[in-house]
Amino acid sequence: MKIAVMGQGYVGLPLAMAAVEAGHHVVGFEPDQRRWQQLNWGTSYVEDVPSATLRAALESGRYEAARLEDWLVDFDVAVITVPTPLKDRQPDLSDVGAAAKTVAAHLKRGATVILESTTHPGTTRDVLVPILQDATGWTAGEDFYVAFSPERIDPGNPSWKFTNTPKIVSGLTAKCLERAEQFYAGMTQNIVCASSLEEAELAKVFENTFRHVNIALVNELGRLAHVLGVDVWRTLNLADSKPFGFTKFLPGPGVGGHCLPVDPVYLTHHVRTQYGEAFRLVELAQDINEGQPAYVVQRLQDSLNNRLHLGVHGARILALGQAYKPDTADMRESPAVTVVELLRAKGALVTVVDPYIEKEDADSLQRIPLDVHGGLNCGDFDAVALLTPHQQFDLQRVADQANYVLDTRGVMPVAPHIERL
């Protein structure tokens, strides 16, 4: 079949490669010129897709990266994998709407349109379907088919990829569900069918809301443990020894990525504005996690004052990591970025090191190695803030060199000059 994948980012490109591997002809629609050029050069910007895999797809003749809508003509399946960000702290479905209109302009009878972008319950039925029907004058479920199948991409996860992660599939009608299930069956090992679009949409946002709330719980526990003089990391390890009824989550500088800081807002905003209901626990978790970067800065400021008798203004601080999770270059909604911004706003002289992120993608970022052979020496700084524990960081060397370290991830060696969040 001819497959159109709308958006070639962290979700769309792995899907496109899986569809090529399954034998389909795939058009990866990517309006961003820089990304489009990289795709045609065979250079992957998505870490879950090696450049060799992309080049093989191009050489097979079954994958084409396109910026022009004409390439979408006569598709059998279109999958929308565009971002659903926040704008002024409110859900922004403009990319979904734009992609839907583009797809509608080239929709043929019998084709299937699948939404994978994470959003609130009702989006597929109330937003996507009307756009497609209004543009064509056809009836969804009869003249063409509509489905929702939430993405479950975890960037950098070596174990769970697109092909082996269970895939939730839902359809507007039974026939729509059947068409979507047939499409994904050739690419994934485990399909889980939902009884309605809204059921699948709610399941997706709840998956991330579950993590969001539990991370907020341990973040607040960490603040309380600090007041009590108790090591929260050891406390969590003790609790984790229970073989039932407990799931271990870890505190940190906040939450980041394309899901956790965003998806719960889609759910809470939708139920509040459309139904007048409050999801109070989720809203509280949002407040806690959004305040975590400021808490990190306050802890660092207090330690500079109490331990080193220094103010944060003019202090030389080395920030290790800007990605939202270890061993990736993904800075989307990264709390590490917020920590650096807050420190600089207070007048701190912050040097940022991240081995994964290109310099043009981050402000004042250094790619200098952390060693004594021409690289950065942690002892040249008043304090080190470990924000993202990439494996490339030699944490023992950091511990040996640094004057003081605030470890926000609980991974540094135990030492008097190292303080865990």
Secondary structure, DSSP 8 states (H G I E B T S, - for coil): -EEEEE--STTHHHHHHHHHHTT-EEEEE---HHHHHHHHHT---STTS-HHHHHHHHHHTSEEEESSGGGGTT-SEEEE-----EETTEE--HHHHHHHHHHHTT--TT-EEEE-S---TTHIIIIIHHHHHHHH---BTTTBEEEE------TT-SS--TTTS-EEEEESSHHHHHHHHHHHHTT-S-EEE-SSHHHHHHHHHHHHHHHHHHHHHHHHHHHHHHHHT--HHHHHHHHHT-SSS-------S---SSSTTTHHHHHHHHHHHHH----HHHHHHHHHHHTHHHHHHHHHHHHHHHHH---STT-EEEEE--SSSTT----TT-HHHHHHHHHHHTT-EEEEE-TTS-GGGSTTEE---SSSSSS--GGGSSEEEE-S--TTS-HHHHHHH-S-EEESSS-S---TTEEE-
